[in-house]
Amino acid sequence: MVRVSCPSDCEYLESNSDYQQKRIGDRFALDRRAFYQDLFALGGDKAAGFFNLVEVVTFTYFQGRHDGQDGEVIAAIQALRRSVSPLHVPGGPQPVFAEHLKKEYELFLKQQPQHGVDASLAVDVLDRAMKFVEGFSGGGLQSQRFLNGLIGYIKSHHPDVAAHLTRHADAGGRVVVPGTFPMPSAGPMPGAMPPHEHGPHCEHHQHGPGHRH
């Protein structure tokens, strides 16, 4: 789609997109877990749920498109940040996805105000979200790495949720509930060693007397 103007129904484009999304989605799962740990430390379930809403809306909007770019997501997060900031700075006309994300967030607040976050926390979450998206994207003007990672992660790690969100989008429904697919806990990263107690059979006893744990 960047170098060659492929039609959207090209069979080679479809298969290549699926492959790229699966490959990048596996890496995205690790980075996403680390990011959610930061969110839980920042503001608990509400902070994590706020970004989860952004993920769900982003997946639903872009999952059937091949021309979406990470810049659209970044611009939407920036626009949402301006709208929730206590020091609101009026902006010009918003890109299409930015308007979509804002409307979904406002509808969510109307339907489930108990899950809303205060302005200060919302700004902090969105600031971190922009850094996360930009960091994973890689900074290219036409990068799709974040979108491919997010979409590939949900499709490969949560296929039932992906199918549900796709049907929901095709039916013209609105996605307003965070936590639609699992948020990582604030526990250890995958592959982390479990807590260890040194005992008489511990291999660490093979070290000399000068060894310190």
FENVEN-V183513 format. One record per residue. D_FIRST is the distance of its C-alpha to the first C-alpha in Angstrom with 2 decimals. Layout:
d_first:D_FIRST
d_first:D_FIRST
This chain:
d_first:0.00
d_first:3.82
d_first:5.87
d_first:5.37
d_first:5.37
d_first:5.88
d_first:8.60
d_first:8.88
d_first:11.79
d_first:10.59
d_first:13.00
d_first:11.36
d_first:8.21
d_first:11.05
d_first:13.22
d_first:11.01
d_first:10.22
d_first:13.99
d_first:14.95
d_first:13.19
d_first:14.60
d_first:17.98
d_first:18.22
d_first:17.43
d_first:19.40
d_first:22.51
d_first:22.48
d_first:21.78
d_first:24.90
d_first:27.08
d_first:25.91
d_first:26.11
d_first:29.65
d_first:30.77
d_first:29.43
d_first:31.28
d_first:34.40
d_first:34.26
d_first:33.89
d_first:36.84
d_first:38.88
d_first:38.01
d_first:38.82
d_first:39.16
d_first:37.79
d_first:37.15
d_first:34.87
d_first:32.95
d_first:32.88
d_first:31.50
d_first:28.41
d_first:28.18
d_first:27.95
d_first:25.01
d_first:23.26
d_first:24.13
d_first:23.01
d_first:19.64
d_first:19.07
d_first:20.32
d_first:18.16
d_first:14.73
d_first:15.40
d_first:14.23
d_first:10.96
d_first:7.39
d_first:6.73
d_first:9.88
d_first:10.71
d_first:13.97
d_first:15.33
d_first:15.85
d_first:17.94
d_first:19.84
d_first:20.63
d_first:21.88
d_first:24.08
d_first:25.45
d_first:26.28
d_first:27.96
d_first:29.89
d_first:31.22
d_first:32.35
d_first:34.27
d_first:35.70
d_first:39.46
d_first:38.90
d_first:36.57
d_first:34.92
d_first:33.76
d_first:30.21
d_first:28.55
d_first:26.34
d_first:24.08
d_first:20.33
d_first:19.93
d_first:19.39
d_first:22.20
d_first:24.52
d_first:23.62
d_first:24.40
d_first:27.58
d_first:28.79
d_first:28.32
d_first:30.24
d_first:32.98
d_first:33.37
d_first:33.65
d_first:36.40
d_first:38.28
d_first:38.23
d_first:38.81
d_first:40.36
d_first:42.01
d_first:38.70
d_first:37.83
d_first:37.88
d_first:39.85
d_first:38.22
d_first:38.90
d_first:37.35
d_first:34.31
d_first:33.72
d_first:34.19
d_first:31.75
d_first:29.02
d_first:29.71
d_first:29.29
d_first:26.21
d_first:24.49
d_first:25.52
d_first:24.37
d_first:20.83
d_first:20.59
d_first:22.17
d_first:19.97
d_first:16.74
d_first:17.92
d_first:17.79
d_first:14.52
d_first:13.62
d_first:9.98
d_first:11.07
d_first:10.43
d_first:13.36
d_first:15.90
d_first:14.18
d_first:13.36
d_first:16.94
d_first:18.56
d_first:17.04
d_first:17.59
d_first:21.06
d_first:22.18
d_first:21.03
d_first:22.66
d_first:25.61
d_first:26.44
d_first:25.25
d_first:28.02
d_first:26.98
d_first:23.30
d_first:24.65
d_first:27.00
d_first:24.53
d_first:22.15
d_first:25.21
d_first:26.31
d_first:23.13
d_first:23.15
d_first:26.78
d_first:26.16
d_first:28.17
d_first:28.21
d_first:27.81
d_first:30.55
d_first:32.06
d_first:31.30
d_first:32.08
d_first:30.26
d_first:29.24
d_first:31.35
d_first:31.51
d_first:32.54
d_first:36.19
d_first:37.55
d_first:39.02
d_first:38.46
d_first:35.08
d_first:34.36
d_first:36.32
d_first:38.80
d_first:42.34
d_first:44.72
d_first:47.79
d_first:50.28
d_first:54.05
d_first:55.96
d_first:58.76
d_first:61.23
d_first:58.75
d_first:55.85
d_first:54.52
d_first:54.47
d_first:58.28
d_first:57.89
d_first:57.26
d_first:60.31
d_first:62.32
d_first:60.48
d_first:57.14
d_first:56.01
d_first:53.56
